[in-house]
Amino acid sequence: MKAIAAIFFALISFKALAHPVMYQGGWALNSTNMSQYSNNYALYSFTNRFAAGFEHDRFDKINLGILKVNSLLWRDNGEDHQANVYLHSGIGFQDERKNPLVNFGLEGDWENRTLYTSLKHMQFENFSVSQGRVGISPAKAPFENLQTWFMVQAMVIHNVEDRVMITPMLRFFYQNVLWEMGSSTRGDWMLNLMVHY
């Protein structure tokens, strides 16, 4: 019974949370927005280990258009947790000058029904982004109900905005929709939305 519950939890959380690769045949539409940064993408998962699509990023006044390929490198589905490591890669252009660029990164997460942690590093031509998150859920709500998380994100955009931005936020997800809202300790707003199909 525990194994069945663990598999069910892994499938539901994999579908609902913000993973860069989903179940085979799934689409992910994402919009992450802050005053100094935005990330918008549409990804299609060809398998449960491989997704591709298009991404647009804005870092202050830098705009990037990237053709993305994401891969699930490793997964651990425990009885009461799930852990993942992903590889990000892409090619594209920067700004109106159409300067070509290459993008790559690593992302890892670990979660159970009440704790969440993640680390992510993305490397671009002449700058990079590092992000860490930790979160707690106050209750183990049934899977078909609204899920609520309290999270804190630390992010730095190296060579663009070298100060660490700390952002407390609320995360909610219900079935195939995830949304987050918060404000950094400097007063910068944040609003994220992700939908999986």
C-alpha positions in Angstrom: 0.0 0.0 0.0 2.9 2.4 0.8 4.4 1.8 -2.6 1.1 2.5 -4.4 0.7 5.7 -2.3 4.3 6.8 -3.2 3.8 6.2 -6.9 0.5 8.1 -6.8 2.2 11.0 -5.0 5.1 11.1 -7.4 2.8 11.2 -10.4 0.6 13.9 -9.0 3.4 16.1 -7.8 5.3 15.5 -11.0 2.2 16.7 -12.9 1.5 19.7 -10.7 4.8 21.1 -9.6 7.2 23.2 -11.7 9.4 20.5 -13.2 11.2 21.3 -16.5 10.3 17.8 -17.9 6.8 16.3 -17.4 5.0 13.2 -18.4 5.1 12.1 -22.1 2.9 14.2 -24.3 2.5 17.0 -21.7 2.7 20.7 -22.4 4.0 23.2 -19.8 3.2 26.9 -20.2 5.1 29.2 -17.7 5.3 32.9 -16.9 7.6 34.0 -14.1 7.7 37.8 -13.5 9.7 40.1 -11.3 10.7 43.7 -11.7 14.3 42.9 -12.8 13.6 39.5 -14.4 11.1 37.5 -16.4 11.1 34.0 -17.8 8.4 32.7 -20.1 8.3 29.4 -21.9 6.3 26.7 -23.7 7.7 23.2 -23.5 6.5 19.9 -24.8 7.6 16.6 -23.2 8.4 14.0 -25.9 9.1 11.4 -23.2 9.1 11.5 -19.4 12.9 12.3 -19.6 13.1 14.8 -22.5 11.3 18.1 -23.3 11.9 20.9 -25.8 10.4 24.2 -26.6 10.9 28.0 -26.7 11.9 30.3 -23.9 12.1 34.1 -23.6 14.1 35.7 -20.7 14.5 39.3 -19.6 17.3 40.3 -17.2 16.9 44.0 -16.6 17.4 45.4 -20.1 18.8 42.1 -21.7 16.3 40.1 -23.7 17.0 36.5 -24.8 15.1 34.1 -27.2 16.1 30.5 -26.7 15.2 27.1 -28.3 15.4 24.9 -25.2 16.0 21.2 -24.6 15.6 19.9 -21.0 16.5 16.4 -19.8 15.8 14.5 -16.6 19.2 13.1 -15.6 18.2 11.3 -12.4 15.1 10.6 -10.3 14.6 9.0 -6.9 11.0 8.1 -6.0 11.1 7.1 -2.3 8.2 6.0 -0.2 7.6 9.5 1.1 9.7 11.8 -1.2 10.9 12.5 -4.7 14.2 13.9 -5.8 15.2 15.0 -9.4 18.2 16.4 -11.3 17.7 18.1 -14.6 20.0 19.4 -17.4 19.0 22.6 -19.2 20.5 23.5 -22.6 19.6 25.8 -25.4 20.7 28.1 -28.3 19.3 31.4 -29.3 19.8 35.2 -29.6 20.3 38.1 -27.3 18.6 41.5 -27.8 17.9 43.2 -31.1 21.5 42.8 -32.2 20.8 39.1 -32.8 23.9 38.0 -31.0 23.9 34.2 -30.9 24.2 32.6 -27.5 24.4 29.2 -25.8 22.6 28.4 -22.6 23.1 25.5 -20.2 22.3 24.7 -16.6 21.6 22.2 -13.8 18.6 22.0 -11.5 17.9 19.7 -8.6 15.0 19.4 -6.2 13.9 17.3 -3.3 10.4 17.2 -1.8 7.8 15.4 0.2 4.3 16.5 1.1 5.4 19.1 3.6 9.0 20.1 2.7 10.5 21.4 -0.5 14.1 22.4 -1.5 15.6 23.2 -4.9 18.8 24.6 -6.4 19.3 25.9 -9.9 22.1 27.5 -11.9 21.8 28.7 -15.4 24.8 29.9 -17.5 24.5 32.3 -20.4 27.2 33.9 -22.6 28.5 36.6 -20.2 26.2 36.2 -17.1 24.6 33.5 -15.0 21.7 33.0 -12.6 21.8 31.1 -9.3 18.6 30.3 -7.4 17.7 28.4 -4.3 14.4 27.7 -2.7 13.1 26.2 0.5 9.4 25.7 1.4 7.0 24.2 3.9 3.4 23.2 3.6 1.3 23.7 6.7 -0.9 20.7 6.1 -1.0 17.5 4.1 -4.1 18.3 2.0 -5.7 15.6 -0.1 -4.3 15.5 -3.6 -7.5 16.7 -5.2 -7.6 19.8 -2.9 -5.8 23.1 -3.1 -2.2 22.8 -2.0 -0.6 25.7 -0.1 3.2 26.3 0.4 5.2 29.0 2.2 8.5 29.5 0.4 11.6 31.6 0.4 13.7 32.1 -2.7 17.3 33.5 -2.9 18.4 34.5 -6.4 21.4 36.4 -7.8 22.0 37.4 -11.4 25.8 37.4 -11.7 27.3 40.3 -13.8 23.9 42.0 -14.1 22.6 42.4 -10.5 25.2 40.9 -8.2 23.2 41.4 -5.0 21.2 38.4 -3.6 17.5 39.0 -3.9 15.5 37.3 -1.1 11.8 36.8 -1.9 9.3 35.2 0.5 6.3 33.9 -1.4 3.1 31.9 -1.3 2.8 28.9 -3.7 -0.5 27.3 -4.6 -1.4 24.5 -6.9 -4.6 22.9 -7.8 -4.7 20.0 -10.3 -2.7 21.3 -13.3 -2.3 25.0 -12.3 0.5 26.4 -10.1 0.7 30.0 -9.1 3.1 31.9 -6.8 3.1 35.5 -5.5 5.5 37.4 -3.2 7.6 40.4 -2.6 11.4 40.6 -2.1 12.9 42.1 1.0 13.7 45.1 -1.3 10.0 45.5 -2.1 10.2 44.0 -5.6 7.0 42.1 -6.6 6.9 38.6 -8.0 4.1 36.7 -9.8 4.4 33.3 -11.4 1.9 31.1 -13.2 2.3 27.6 -14.7 -0.2 25.4 -16.4 0.4 21.8 -17.5 -1.7 20.1 -20.2 
